[in-house]
Amino acid sequence: MPTRPTHPHAHEQATTGTTAETTTESTTGATRRAVGTFGFADWRERPLGPEATEDTEDAKGTRLAHASVRNSFSGDIEAADTLCEYTVAYTPEGTGGFAGLELVTGTLAGLAGAFVLEERGTFTEHGTVDCAFTVVPGSGTGALTGLAGTGSFVHRPGQRAVPYTFDYSLPGDGRAS
């Protein structure tokens, strides 16, 4: 019976990262860079479509899956238990792509609140994952109301702590004077 391949991130654990926030000025206000790491605390995946089961030959072909994931962030983003929902496309060559949303509840540079990231990425047959993400407009709450930003990460096989960068801005810089 063929085994159903899983996304390269399945079953990895979270570890601690570093903090190195930087600030740059632009004509639209302060843009800050947040850095740190995240890890995968839980990965649950299920095939989509009537033919996509572990017991069929079609499971080796192009197929879709749904993954529910919990991540843990450390560094400039501190979030112990995020919620992610992904749709993953696998190809017969072992490559693919994914898209999803992640609810992050915690702190960003010490400011408490929540926000949603829209994520899109690809992965290679060797397990390298390349992802870009954007804050969903209007999703920031608490001290993160009005948050805007984009970021990315590259996961390499064997990494347990995945480094991220996140360039963001907040109305009025989001900080007390």
N, C-alpha and C positions, 0 to 999 in steps of 0.2 A: 504494500500500500504506500503510495507516495506521500511524503509529508508535506504539509502546507508551509511554504516559506513564509517567514515573518519579516516585517519591516526591520531594517538594520538596527533600530534603537530598542527593540523589545528586550525587556528584562535587565536593563542597565540601571544602576543605582546612582543616586544623587551624591555629590560631594561639594565641598566648600570652595568658593572662588575668591578672587581678589577684587579690591575696589580701587578705581582710578578715574573718578569723574573729572571731566574737563569741561570748560566753557569757552565758546566762541561767540563773538558778537556779530550780528548781521543787521541789515536794515529792517528786518521784521522782528527783531528782539533777540534775546539770548537763546542760543541752541546749546544744549549740554550733551555730553557723551557719557552714557552709562556703560560700564563693563562689569563682567562677572562670569559666572558659570551656572549651568543648570544640569540636572540629571533626571533620568526617567525613573520615577518611583513605581509606576505601574503601567502596563501596556496590555490592553485586552482587544483582540482583533477577531472579526468574524467576516467570512466571505459574503459578498453580495451577488445576487443573481441566482436563478434556479439551478444552473449547471455548475456553479462554483462551490463545490464541496471538496473536502479532503480526499474523498474516495473516487473521484473521477479523473480521467486523463485530461479533461479541460482545465483542471486546477493547475496544470503546468503551462498553460497558455496565457494570453492576455486576459486579465481579470481585474475585478474591483474588490476592495475590502473596506470595511468600516473599522476604525480604531478609536477606542476611548482610552485616553492617556492622562496620567497625572504626573506633573513635573514638580521639581523643587528648585527654586532659584536662590542664588546667593550672590553677594557683591552689592552693586548699586541697586539692583532689584532684589528685595527679600520677600519671597513668597514660598511658604512651606508646602502648599498643596494646590497647584493650579488644576483647572479642568480643561481638557482639550478634546475636540471631536474632529477627526480627520476622515477624509475619503482618500484611499490609496489606490493607485493604478499600478499593477505589476505587468511586465512584459515577459515573453518567453526567455529573453536574454538575461533576465535578472535585474534589469533597470526599471525605472518607473518614476512616478511623480505623485505628489500629494497636495492637498489643499485642506485647510481647516481653520477653525476658530479656537482661541485659547482665552479663558477667563483668568486673569491674574488679579489676585486679591492679596494685598500686603503693603509694602512700602517701596517707593522709588526715591532714592537719595534722602531717605528719612521722612518723606511725605506719605501719609497713609491714604489709601483708597483702593479702587479697583479700576480695571480697564480691560478691553478686549483687543486681542491681536488677531489680525487676519494673516494667515501664513500660507506660503506657496513654496514648494521646493521639488527637487529631483534627487534621485539616488542612483549610484552606479552599481554594476554587478559586483564590485569589490567592497561595497558597503559605505562609500563616502556619500554623505548627505549634504546638500547645499540648500539653504533656506533663506528667504527674505520675508520680513514681516512688517506690517503697518498697523498702527493703532486705528481701530474703527472710530471714525469721527463721532463725537458726542458720547462715547462710552465711558469716559473718565468720571469717577465719583469722588466724594470727599475732597481732600487737598489736591487730587489729581483731576478735578473737573477742568475741562478744556484741554486736556493733554493731547498733543499731536506728536507723531514721531514715526521713524522707520528704523529697522535694524536688520541684522543678519547673523547667521552662524554657519560654520562648516563643522560637521561631525566626521571624524576619521575612525575607521575600525579600531576597536580596543579602547577608545576614549571613554572614561567613566564620567568625567566632568567636561562638559562642552562649553567652550568660551563663546560669549555673545558680545556684540556691540549694539548699542541702541542710542541713536541721536534723537533728542526730543526737545520740546519746548512747552511751556505753560504760560497762560495769560498772566501778565504782570510778573513773570518768572516763577509764580507759585510760591514765593518765599516771603516770609515776614521781613519788614525792614528793620 
